Amino acid sequence: MLVNLPGKPTYDTLSVWADGASVQVRAITVHGDPIDMRTEQAREFASEICDTVKKAES
């Protein structure tokens, strides 16, 4: 998933997916730096991670 976070360059990468029994997470800016998130954004992404963990466990 490519996202455009407020105040950030376009095409930051924020993604999570199940790879078999493991969970992969990528959160980097267009320049390769970590993405800074507001607490609300972090909670939403954490929820996506939890949903992906459930998929990886099934």
One Martini backbone bead per residue (centre of mass of N, CA, C, O) as a GRO file, in nm:
protein
   58
    1MET     BB    1   0.095   0.037   0.024
    2LEU     BB    2   0.034   0.364  -0.068
    3VAL     BB    3   0.103   0.672   0.101
    4ASN     BB    4  -0.030   1.005   0.207
    5LEU     BB    5   0.096   1.182   0.441
    6PRO     BB    6   0.080   1.442   0.617
    7GLY     BB    7   0.372   1.617   0.527
    8LYS     BB    8   0.446   1.407   0.306
    9PRO     BB    9   0.568   1.243   0.072
   10THR     BB   10   0.504   1.080  -0.193
   11TYR     BB   11   0.531   0.731  -0.156
   12ASP     BB   12   0.499   0.610   0.092
   13THR     BB   13   0.557   0.309   0.288
   14LEU     BB   14   0.268   0.118   0.415
   15SER     BB   15   0.301  -0.222   0.528
   16VAL     BB   16   0.118  -0.541   0.559
   17TRP     BB   17   0.196  -0.904   0.577
   18ALA     BB   18   0.152  -1.235   0.504
   19ASP     BB   19   0.415  -1.505   0.537
   20GLY     BB   20   0.264  -1.731   0.630
   21ALA     BB   21   0.372  -1.732   0.974
   22SER     BB   22   0.447  -1.441   0.900
   23VAL     BB   23   0.522  -1.089   0.955
   24GLN     BB   24   0.521  -0.805   0.745
   25VAL     BB   25   0.697  -0.483   0.766
   26ARG     BB   26   0.648  -0.150   0.615
   27ALA     BB   27   0.808   0.187   0.703
   28ILE     BB   28   0.875   0.420   0.450
   29THR     BB   29   1.019   0.655   0.286
   30VAL     BB   30   1.129   0.781  -0.010
   31HIS     BB   31   1.427   0.801   0.156
   32GLY     BB   32   1.434   0.548   0.382
   33ASP     BB   33   1.281   0.638   0.620
   34PRO     BB   34   1.105   0.653   0.881
   35ILE     BB   35   0.780   0.671   0.981
   36ASP     BB   36   0.581   0.922   1.090
   37MET     BB   37   0.320   0.912   1.345
   38ARG     BB   38   0.040   0.948   1.462
   39THR     BB   39  -0.139   0.797   1.699
   40GLU     BB   40  -0.378   0.727   1.518
   41GLN     BB   41  -0.214   0.593   1.292
   42ALA     BB   42  -0.079   0.379   1.471
   43ARG     BB   43  -0.339   0.236   1.557
   44GLU     BB   44  -0.432   0.155   1.274
   45PHE     BB   45  -0.177  -0.009   1.205
   46ALA     BB   46  -0.193  -0.202   1.445
   47SER     BB   47  -0.459  -0.327   1.354
   48GLU     BB   48  -0.349  -0.444   1.091
   49ILE     BB   49  -0.140  -0.623   1.225
   50CYS     BB   50  -0.337  -0.795   1.393
   51ASP     BB   51  -0.492  -0.907   1.149
   52THR     BB   52  -0.240  -1.043   1.022
   53VAL     BB   53  -0.176  -1.234   1.250
   54LYS     BB   54  -0.435  -1.399   1.224
   55LYS     BB   55  -0.373  -1.497   0.937
   56ALA     BB   56  -0.097  -1.638   1.008
   57GLU     BB   57  -0.239  -1.840   1.226
   58SER     BB   58  -0.447  -1.990   1.006
   0.00000   0.00000   0.00000
